[in-house]
């Protein structure tokens, strides 16, 4: 039976986290979101009010292994009345309006962008997260993942259905603790990869290189020390270094932090 609360529940919200100097980064992200015409609610978790967003003020918190994302997801976001929660790291930046984001979670409860180079014969990285590729694959298989081909997930963007949050976080923290028992102190990304593939399998629409019109990570510094803008550029695969054409609506601007912090500070002070 559908309840009145479920009828009134909104489809989606976006959310992000940033305190200290990252509050200015967060402000730049929210400003870009509104500037391109995004209208859904944007919730932020910070130590100060962020303009054009719904702010949840929190005291200082541990940044250990980036696991705070999933603690805040459970404690702050899950009780809110939305069907889907779209997470973005604070160093993302919108350069164009993003349409139909929920297509990424059609028929699946959890989406993160999966990168396949871990098991690719073209992989040029001998180790990642203190693991060789074969060690990482063995850890995933030992915890019940059946896929022969194993993917990593990028933690800068994910979407989860409200009803799947507990299962997602249970899987994620279980894999993190398993890694710790094997002498591996993982960041959140291998754990998000495990949870995504256990809950949603591997979908063509989830593969990172199939979605460079939606989101791309600026590993090579196309926008280094700049505010990103809408343009086409060459994105190189993190593992294989293969080139792919990208024109994302959202740039994960990992080389633009100083420029974005300066921009965000000016907005906060205006």
C-alpha positions in Angstrom: 0.0 0.0 0.0 1.4 3.4 -1.0 1.5 5.9 1.9 0.7 9.6 1.6 4.4 10.3 2.5 5.5 8.3 -0.5 3.1 10.1 -2.8 4.5 13.5 -1.6 8.1 12.4 -1.8 10.2 14.3 -4.3 12.1 12.4 -7.0 15.7 13.7 -6.5 18.0 15.9 -4.6 21.7 16.7 -5.2 24.1 16.9 -2.2 27.7 17.5 -1.3 30.0 18.1 1.6 32.7 20.7 2.4 34.0 22.5 5.5 37.0 24.7 6.2 38.5 25.8 2.9 36.4 23.3 1.1 33.3 25.3 2.0 34.3 27.8 -0.7 34.8 25.0 -3.1 31.3 23.8 -2.2 29.9 27.3 -2.8 31.4 27.4 -6.3 29.8 24.0 -7.1 26.4 25.2 -5.9 26.7 28.4 -7.8 27.5 26.5 -11.0 24.6 24.2 -10.4 22.2 27.1 -10.2 23.9 29.2 -12.9 23.3 26.5 -15.6 19.6 26.3 -14.6 19.4 23.2 -12.4 16.3 23.5 -10.2 16.2 20.4 -7.9 17.0 20.9 -4.2 20.7 20.9 -3.4 21.6 19.9 0.2 25.1 20.7 1.5 26.9 19.6 4.7 29.2 22.2 5.9 30.4 24.3 8.8 28.8 27.5 7.4 25.8 28.6 5.4 26.2 28.0 1.6 24.2 30.3 -0.6 21.5 28.9 -2.9 21.5 25.5 -1.0 19.9 23.8 1.9 22.7 23.8 4.5 23.2 21.2 7.3 25.7 22.6 9.8 28.0 20.0 11.3 31.0 20.2 13.7 34.5 19.2 12.5 34.6 15.6 11.3 37.2 13.0 10.4 38.2 12.8 6.7 39.7 9.3 7.2 39.5 7.3 3.9 36.6 9.6 2.8 34.1 7.4 4.7 32.4 10.4 6.1 30.3 10.6 2.8 28.5 7.4 3.7 28.0 8.3 7.4 26.4 11.6 6.4 24.4 9.8 3.7 22.9 7.5 6.4 22.5 10.0 9.2 21.6 13.2 7.5 20.4 12.5 3.9 18.5 9.2 4.2 15.7 10.6 6.5 14.9 13.3 3.9 11.9 12.8 1.6 13.5 12.1 -1.7 13.5 8.9 -3.8 17.1 9.4 -5.1 20.2 11.1 -3.8 22.8 12.4 -6.2 26.2 12.9 -4.6 29.0 15.1 -6.0 32.4 15.8 -4.5 32.8 19.5 -3.8 35.4 20.0 -6.5 32.8 19.3 -9.3 31.6 22.1 -11.4 28.6 22.4 -13.8 29.3 23.9 -17.2 26.0 22.9 -18.8 22.5 21.9 -17.6 22.3 18.1 -16.9 19.1 16.5 -18.3 17.5 13.2 -17.2 20.1 12.3 -14.6 17.8 9.6 -13.3 18.2 7.6 -16.5 21.4 6.4 -14.9 19.4 4.5 -12.2 16.6 3.3 -14.3 16.0 -0.3 -13.1 19.0 -0.3 -10.8 19.3 1.0 -7.2 22.8 2.4 -7.2 24.9 4.0 -9.9 28.6 5.0 -9.8 30.8 5.4 -12.9 32.7 2.2 -13.4 36.2 2.1 -14.8 37.3 -1.2 -16.4 41.0 -0.8 -16.7 41.6 -2.8 -13.5 41.3 -6.1 -15.5 42.1 -4.7 -18.9 45.1 -6.1 -20.7 45.9 -2.5 -21.6 46.1 -1.4 -18.0 49.3 0.5 -17.4 49.1 0.9 -13.6 51.0 -1.8 -11.8 49.3 -0.9 -8.5 46.4 1.1 -7.2 45.2 1.5 -3.6 48.3 -0.5 -2.5 47.1 -3.5 -4.6 48.2 -5.1 -7.8 45.3 -5.6 -10.2 45.2 -9.3 -9.5 45.2 -8.7 -5.7 42.3 -6.3 -6.0 40.3 -8.8 -8.2 41.0 -11.6 -5.7 39.7 -9.5 -2.8 36.5 -8.7 -4.7 36.0 -12.3 -5.6 36.7 -13.5 -2.1 33.9 -11.3 -0.9 31.4 -12.8 -3.3 31.6 -10.8 -6.5 31.0 -13.2 -9.3 32.0 -11.1 -12.3 35.1 -12.2 -14.2 35.8 -8.6 -15.2 36.1 -6.3 -12.2 35.7 -2.6 -12.3 36.7 0.2 -10.0 34.3 3.1 -9.2 35.1 6.8 -9.0 33.8 8.2 -5.8 33.2 11.7 -7.1 29.7 11.1 -8.3 27.1 8.5 -7.3 23.3 8.1 -7.2 21.5 5.9 -4.8 17.8 5.1 -4.3 16.5 5.8 -0.8 15.5 2.2 -0.1 19.0 0.9 -1.1 21.1 3.2 1.2 21.3 0.8 4.1 22.3 -2.2 1.9 24.8 0.0 0.0 26.5 1.2 3.1 26.5 -2.3 4.7 28.2 -3.7 1.7 30.6 -0.8 1.5 31.7 -0.8 5.1 31.9 -4.6 5.1 34.4 -4.5 2.2 36.4 -1.8 3.8 36.7 -3.9 7.0 37.6 -6.9 4.9 40.3 -4.9 3.2 41.6 -3.8 6.6 41.8 -7.4 7.8 44.0 -8.1 4.7 46.3 -5.3 5.5 44.7 -2.8 3.0 43.6 0.6 4.1 41.3 1.5 1.2 39.7 4.8 0.4 36.0 4.7 -0.3 36.4 4.0 -4.0 37.1 0.2 -4.0 34.3 -0.2 -1.5 31.9 1.8 -3.6 32.9 -0.3 -6.6 32.1 -3.5 -4.6 28.8 -2.2 -3.5 27.8 -1.0 -6.9 28.6 -4.2 -8.6 27.0 -6.3 -5.9 23.8 -4.3 -6.0 23.5 -3.2 -9.7 25.9 -5.5 -11.6 27.7 -3.9 -14.5 25.5 -1.9 -16.9 26.7 -0.3 -20.2 25.2 3.0 -19.0 27.4 2.9 -15.8 30.7 2.6 -17.6 32.7 5.8 -17.3 33.9 6.0 -20.9 30.3 5.7 -22.1 29.2 8.8 -20.1 31.7 11.5 -20.9 28.9 13.8 -22.0 27.6 13.7 -18.4 30.7 13.7 -16.2 34.4 13.5 -16.6 37.5 13.8 -14.4 40.1 16.3 -15.5 43.1 14.1 -14.5 45.4 15.8 -17.0 44.7 19.4 -16.1 42.8 20.6 -19.2 41.4 23.3 -16.8 44.4 23.5 -14.5 44.1 26.7 -12.3 41.0 27.7 -14.3 37.3 27.8 -13.8 36.0 25.0 -16.1 33.8 25.9 -19.0 31.8 24.0 -21.7 34.1 22.6 -24.3 35.2 19.4 -26.0 38.5 17.9 -24.8 40.4 14.6 -24.7 39.9 12.5 -21.6 42.6 9.9 -21.0 41.5 6.7 -19.2 42.9 6.5 -15.7 44.2 3.0 -16.1 45.0 2.5 -19.8 45.7 6.1 -20.9 43.5 5.5 -23.9 42.1 8.8 -25.3 38.3 9.5 -25.4 36.4 12.6 -26.5 34.7 14.3 -23.7 32.2 17.2 -23.4 30.8 16.7 -19.9 28.0 18.7 -18.3 29.9 18.3 -15.0 33.7 18.6 -14.8 35.4 16.9 -11.8 37.9 19.7 -11.6 40.6 18.1 -9.6 43.2 20.4 -11.0 41.2 23.6 -10.5 40.8 23.6 -6.7 42.6 26.9 -6.0 40.7 28.8 -8.7 37.4 27.4 -7.5 38.1 28.2 -3.8 39.0 31.8 -4.8 35.8 32.0 -6.8 33.7 30.5 -4.0 35.2 32.8 -1.4 34.1 35.8 -3.4 30.5 34.5 -3.6 30.5 33.8 0.2 31.7 37.3 0.9 29.3 39.0 -1.5 
